[in-house]
Amino acid sequence: MRKPVVLLVGKLPGIVGRLADQLEDLPIRWLGAHDHGEVVYQIEHEPAIACVIMGGSLDDRLRGDLVGVIAAARPDLTIHLTDRASGSEGMAAFVRQVVTGMFLSGV
């Protein structure tokens, strides 16, 4: 079985490494992006991306811009936004919930 590819977008440079360590039990391939340019690059160069999960620490203007860019380039992708209240500490639980519901519920 091929691992689903999830693009994690967040402010912290270590978002993918930190989250991937916390979620290593999940059969997911993680990609990361920290700004507009990286998101565009990942979306354009990785056709296997199955969904995007965006952290709550990004500025609202940037989040809105990224949602628009992703939706225009890849209307097939779902985009999941974490809330601000849970902070970076809540990101792993949110990501786990999203990917479990999307990719692992029938496993």
C-alpha positions as CSV (number, residue, x, y, z in Angstrom):
1,M,0.0,0.0,0.0
2,R,1.3,3.4,-0.9
3,K,1.5,5.9,1.9
4,P,-0.8,9.0,1.6
5,V,1.2,12.3,1.3
6,V,0.2,15.1,3.6
7,L,1.5,18.6,3.2
8,L,1.9,20.3,6.6
9,V,2.1,24.1,6.5
10,G,3.3,26.0,9.6
11,K,5.3,28.9,10.9
12,L,8.0,26.9,12.7
13,P,10.9,25.6,10.6
14,G,10.8,22.3,12.4
15,I,7.1,21.6,12.0
16,V,7.5,18.6,9.8
17,G,10.3,16.9,11.8
18,R,8.6,17.6,15.2
19,L,5.2,16.5,14.0
20,A,6.5,13.5,12.1
21,D,8.3,12.3,15.2
22,Q,5.1,12.6,17.2
23,L,3.1,10.9,14.5
24,E,5.6,8.3,13.4
25,D,3.1,5.5,14.1
26,L,0.9,6.7,11.2
27,P,1.6,5.3,7.7
28,I,1.8,8.8,6.2
29,R,4.5,10.5,4.1
30,W,4.9,14.1,5.5
31,L,5.9,17.1,3.5
32,G,6.4,20.6,4.9
33,A,6.2,24.2,3.9
34,H,6.7,27.4,5.9
35,D,5.8,30.2,3.5
36,H,4.1,31.0,0.2
37,G,7.0,30.0,-2.0
38,E,7.4,26.6,-0.3
39,V,3.7,25.9,-0.6
40,V,3.7,26.7,-4.3
41,Y,6.7,24.6,-4.9
42,Q,5.3,21.6,-3.0
43,I,1.9,21.8,-4.8
44,E,3.6,22.1,-8.2
45,H,6.2,19.4,-7.7
46,E,4.4,16.7,-5.7
47,P,1.3,15.4,-7.5
48,A,0.8,12.7,-4.8
49,I,-0.3,15.2,-2.1
50,A,-3.6,14.0,-0.8
51,C,-4.4,16.9,1.6
52,V,-3.0,20.0,3.3
53,I,-3.1,20.8,7.0
54,M,-2.3,24.3,8.0
55,G,-1.2,25.5,11.5
56,G,-3.0,28.3,13.4
57,S,0.2,30.3,14.1
58,L,0.3,31.7,10.5
59,D,-1.0,35.2,9.9
60,D,-4.7,35.3,8.7
61,R,-3.7,37.1,5.5
62,L,-1.1,34.5,4.7
63,R,-3.5,31.6,5.5
64,G,-6.1,33.2,3.2
65,D,-3.6,33.6,0.5
66,L,-2.4,30.1,0.8
67,V,-5.9,28.6,0.8
68,G,-6.5,30.5,-2.5
69,V,-3.3,29.4,-4.1
70,I,-3.8,25.8,-3.1
71,A,-7.4,25.7,-4.2
72,A,-6.6,27.3,-7.6
73,A,-3.7,25.0,-8.3
74,R,-5.2,21.8,-6.9
75,P,-9.0,21.9,-6.5
76,D,-8.9,18.2,-5.7
77,L,-7.2,18.8,-2.3
78,T,-8.9,19.3,1.0
79,I,-7.4,22.0,3.2
80,H,-7.7,21.7,7.0
81,L,-6.9,24.7,9.3
82,T,-6.2,24.3,12.9
83,D,-7.6,26.8,15.4
84,R,-5.5,29.4,17.1
85,A,-6.6,28.5,20.6
86,S,-5.0,25.0,20.6
87,G,-1.6,26.5,19.7
88,S,1.3,24.5,18.4
89,E,0.8,22.0,21.2
90,G,-2.5,21.0,19.7
91,M,-1.2,20.6,16.1
92,A,-0.2,16.9,16.5
93,A,-3.6,15.9,17.8
94,F,-5.4,17.8,15.1
95,V,-3.2,16.2,12.4
96,R,-3.8,12.8,13.8
97,Q,-7.5,13.3,13.8
98,V,-7.6,14.5,10.2
99,V,-5.4,11.8,8.7
100,T,-7.1,9.1,10.7
101,G,-10.5,10.1,9.5
102,M,-9.4,10.6,5.9
103,F,-7.0,7.7,5.3
104,L,-7.1,5.2,8.1
105,S,-10.6,4.8,9.2
106,G,-11.1,1.7,7.0
107,V,-7.8,0.1,8.0
